[in-house]
Amino acid sequence: MRKFALILIIAVAMPRVLFADDVSSVRLLVGRSTIVDVGSAISRVSLTSAEVADAVVTSANQLLINGKMPGTISMYVWERSGGLRRYEVVVQRDLAILNEQMKKLFPGENIDAQSSGKGIVLSGLVSSLDVSEKAKNVAGGFVDKAEEVVNLLRMQESAASNQVLLRVRFAEVSRSAVTDLGTSLFTGPNGYKDVLARSTTSTIAPVFDNSDPTHEKLVFSDFLNLFLFDAKHQLGTVIKALQTRGQFQSLAEPNLVAESGKEASFLAGGEFPVPVAQGSGANLAISVQYKEFGVRLNFTPVIHGDRVHLKVRPEVSTLDFANGVLLNGFRIPALSTRRTETELELQDGQTFAIAGLLNNSLNSTLQKIPGIGDIPILGLLFKSKAANKEQTELVVMITPQILTRNSSGVTTALPKTPEPFLAPLPANKLVDPLPPAFTPARQGAALSPAAAAAVLTPTPPARVVVGPTAGTAPPATAAGAPASTRPLTGEEKKALERSRKQDEVRKAIEAKEQLKRDEADRRTEQAEQKRQAKLAAEQAKADAEAAKVAAEQAQQQARKDAEAAKAAAEKAKRRDEIERNHQKLLEEAAAKARAAEAAYQAQLGKK
C-alpha cells in the first residue's frame, strides 16, 4: 500500500511536456494586437524576434501579442505546471486599404495586392503598361523600399502595344539677296594728254599691265559689269550693278519607334574635333574631344489610352567658321544652333508643327572716296554700296502613331530588287563562238591530198562587224577568199536558228522559274502570317487557361485555409477536452492518495 501511494505522488509531482509536436498558429496584421488564451497559468514567454512581434502577459493564462512588422516567428510559452506550448506567429501587412485604393484609382482594372513576407505582390490584368507602372508606384507607399513590390501584372491581349512610331519632318528654307552697286573711272594705258588716272571704291577697276614695255594693256578682274571706253580720249568707266537672289531648302524625314516612357534620339550630321588642354606647365597635354552637329531629335512618349504625351527636343546646328577660334594655326569652328523643347499631348495620328525658328541677318557696306563721295549726285560716281540679306526658317512637323500588336511597322512592303545595272544585249549584236581551228573530217569519207591540206590548214580568225547587218563573219575559205564574200551555208543557218531557239527556250524556262519562285515566296508569306495568327491565338488561349488555373488555385487555397481553420478549432477543442480529463484524473489520483494516506495513518494509530 505504501508503494502504491509513492507512485501516485511521483506521478503528480513529475514535470511534464504537453503537445511538444503540436504547433498553434497565430495570425495578425501589422499594427494590430490579439489575445491568446493559453488555458493554464503562464510561467514565462519567449519569442525568436522581438522586431516582428512582442508578447505581454495580461493575466495568469492570457497573452497580448502586438504585430510590428511583416514576418513569421516562433513563440514558446512555459506553463507553471511544467508544460510547454509552441505557437507560430505570422504577421502580415494590412492590404485591405491598398486594394480599396487600387479599385478607386484604377476603375475597371483587375489588380489584386497580396502579402508575401516583407513584400507585396501585384497580380491581375491591366489595359496598358502605364497603368501597371502607376499601380506599382502606389503599392510602393506601403513598403519601406520600392524593391519590395513584385509586379506580376499582365497586359490584356486586346489592348494596344506600348510602342509609339514618331514621324518627323524637318524643313529648312534659306533665302538670300545680295545687292552690289559701284563705279570706277580710269584712263587708257597711255593716258589722256599724258595723264594717267584711276578712281575706284571696289575691286572691279582695271589694272595697268606693263609687263610688255612695247605695249601696255588693261586687265579686268570681273567682266559681269557695264564697261564703257572712249578710245579717242582714252577715258573709260566700269559700272558694277549686280543683284543676286537665292533659295535653299533641305528636308529630313526620320521615323523613330520607342516604348512608352523610354527616350529615343536621332542625329543626322557629324562630329568635329575640339582640342582640350589638360594639366599645366611640363605636364600639359592636349586631348581631342568630338562635338556633334546636324539635325537632332530627342523625344520621350508616354501613352495615355488613345493619346500620347510627348516631350520633344528638336535641334538643328551647323558649323560657323566666321565665329571660330584660331588656335596654334588650326581654326576651330563655332556652332550655329537652333533648338526648342516642349511637352504636349496629341491624339493618335495627330500632327503638330513647331515653326518660327527664324534667323535673319543684314549686312550693308558703303565705300566712298572722302570729300568727293559726299558731293550730291556727282558723289555717286565715287562711292559703292553692297547689301547682303539672309533669312533662314526651320519648321518641324511631328506625328505620333500608337503601334498595334500586329503592326508591320513603318511599311508593309519589303525593299524591292533593284533594276539590273546592265540591260541584256539585243539579238543583232550577239556574236557566235569562233569556229574550231581544224575542221573534223566526216567518218567514212576519203579525203584527197588537197582537201586534207585544206582541212589541216588553220582557220584565220573571223572578223566581226557590228551594225545593222551585224553577225558572225564566216571563216576564210581554203583558197584565201575573204570571209565576208561567202554566204552562210545551210548548216550555219541551222546552227544560228538552233541557237536562237535555245535562247528563247532558256528565257521561257527562266521566266517560268521566276514565276514559281514568286509563287513560293507568296505562299511562304501566307504561311508565316497564318503561323503568327495561330501563335497569337494559342498565346491568348494559354493566358486564359493560366487565369483559370490561377482562379482555381485561389479557390483551392481558400478552401484549404477554411479547412485548416476548422481543423485548428477542432484540435483546440480536443486539446481542451484532454486537458479537462487529465485534470480530472489528477484530482481523482490526489483524492485516492489522500485516502490511502489516511488509511495508512489509521493503521499506524491502531498499532
Salt bridges, closest charged atoms under 4 A:
ASP22 OD1 - LYS571 NZ 3.70
ASP22 OD2 - ARG575 NH1 3.11
ASP54 OD2 - LYS68 NZ 3.65
GLU79 OE2 - ARG85 NE 2.41
GLU88 OE1 - ARG86 NH2 3.81
ASP94 OD2 - ARG32 NH2 2.88
ASP130 OD2 - LYS134 NZ 3.36
ASP130 OD2 - HIS304 ND1 3.48
GLU148 OE1 - ARG93 NH2 3.70
GLU172 OE2 - ARG338 NH2 2.73
ASP180 OD2 - LYS240 NZ 3.18
ASP209 OD2 - LYS217 NZ 4.00
ASP230 OD2 - HIS233 ND1 2.73
GLU253 OE2 - ARG169 NE 3.90
GLU259 OE1 - LYS262 NZ 3.59
GLU263 OE2 - ARG313 NH2 3.78
GLU292 OE1 - ARG296 NH2 2.38
GLU315 OE1 - ARG339 NE 3.32
GLU343 OE1 - HIS309 NE2 3.33
GLU345 OE2 - ARG307 NE 2.87
ASP374 OD1 - LYS368 NZ 2.44
GLU492 OE2 - ARG486 NH2 3.56
GLU497 OE2 - ARG500 NH2 2.07
ASP503 OD1 - ARG506 NH2 3.84
GLU504 OE2 - ARG500 NH1 2.68
GLU510 OE2 - ARG506 NH1 3.24
GLU519 OE2 - ARG522 NH2 2.11
GLU519 OE2 - ARG523 NE 3.33
GLU528 OE2 - ARG531 NH2 2.58
